[in-house]
Amino acid sequence: MPKQSIRTRKNTALAYSASISFDKRLYNHDINGSIAHANMLASVNIISKNDAKQIVSGLENIRKEIKDNVFPWNTDLEDIHMNIEDRLHGIIGETAGKLHTGRSRNDQIATDLRLYLKTEIPFINTAIRVLQQSLLSIAESNIDTLLPGYTHLQRAQPISLAHHYLAYFEMFDRDVARYRDCLKRTDILPLGSGALAGVPYNLDRNLVAQTLGFASVSKNSIDAVSDRDFIAEFQACSSICALHISRLAEELVLWSSSEFGYLSLNDAYVTGSSIMPQKRNPDYAELARAKSGRIFGNLTSILTILKGLPLAYNRDLQEDKEGLFDTIDTMIPTLEVLAGLLVTMTIRKEQMRANVADFSLLATDLADYLVSKGVPFREAHSIVVEISEYAQSSNLTLEEIDPKTYQKFSTHFPENYQGFTPETSVSSRNLTGGTAIPQIKKAISDCKARLGKVT
């Protein structure tokens, strides 16, 4: 077995434990937290106002260096906190050491992460709202477009295409609400908890919370430094949203296939084949469908990291960040791509109309007609099963069956029975949540009102 020098082993260990390669994206939040902390220390006379002024000036200089890509990152300093503190010492000297009074890296990183999520969640909700606007635009343009609704991927009943896409609007609206709710539990300041037991200084935590825009301060120092529920909840919210994205993407893949032919995706959102010249592959929808898996994985990862940790802080919590960053980096562009894909695709109304002309889709309307004549639904259902089996064995559609034949199955059918059409089927479902056109128009108006609210 090859020998390693002590120096080599030490370097390997440092590289293994360092987080600066990924947590440096928190620099802005780390600096904001430090500025708020320094000014608070001065306000309660723990450090002088002059010391705070030097610290703040040095931190702003560091912020500019990072933005200008000239900051001297050092892996040996492990993380974002130590890199900034070391650089601050290089700029203002010994006064930099006063900044860490009354705090620990444990409550510092917890604060950084909460500030980060407080910034990112509104961006995600804005991206969801844009996607919802795309869905709403399709709905408004296709109120009268009829197609088969599906259960078990089998044709079931006629519906409006607008009603179908408004279903996705509702899914994503729940996602917006979930993210908002997650934001409430993220909006808590842990700074001032120290390593785990609090600090022996008369800190003004409420002032820091107000400065940084937090709604409240944490109530238990042990919980504050070890809590990553807000990350797990964010990952859960993201996983549910990704699930909805995946369902929509799956349908875009299916509906744009030759077998369905309901959609034609814009050239910007398809790719060709390296060997088959005719191909228009729905790669972007497929990628959106696939990326849900990595978000699910990030949820599983954070739950697994947390499930066995004793209180309070453990180094395991360093592993909470890469999955968090990855989810955000995956979610926002996926939402943006889907929104663009939807508003540029072509809907093939003629193919939808041809498929909704399948009169077997009106079987439920037959049963409902019998119910309107006083037949119990279960009995009506059985009668229509017999009619459907007869039609299939006779190679007839429900429309082609003679009215006198209908009377053989039930005397409740009149001699002049006319049957139903997809239009009458849709219009009969005129109740809240139904696919009738008046209800869809009301739903569109309601959706517009919800989109108008602050995300």
Secondary structure, 3 states (H helix, E strand, C coil): CCCCCHHHHHHHHHHHHCCHHHHHHHHHHHHHHHHHHHHHHHHCCCCCHHHHHHHHHHHHHHHHHHHCCCCCCCHHHCCHHHHHHHHHHHHHHHHHHHHHCCCCHHHHHHHHHHHHHHHHHHHHHHHHHHHHHHHHHHHHHCCCCEEEEEECCEEEEEEEHHHHHHHHHHHHHHHHHHHHHHHHHHCEECCCCCCCCCCCCCCCHHHHHHHHCCCEECCCHHHHHHCCHHHHHHHHHHHHHHHHHHHHHHHHHHHCCCCCCCEECCHHHCECCCCCCCCCECHHHHHHHHHHHHHHHHHHHHHHHHCCCCCCCCHHHHHHHHHHHHHHHHHHHHHHHHHHHHHHCEECHHHHHHHHCCHHHHHHHHHHHHHHCCCCHHHHHHHHHHHHHHHHHCCCCHHHCCHHHHHHHCCCCCCCCCCCCHHHHHHCCCCCCCCCHHHHHHHHHHHHHHHCCCC
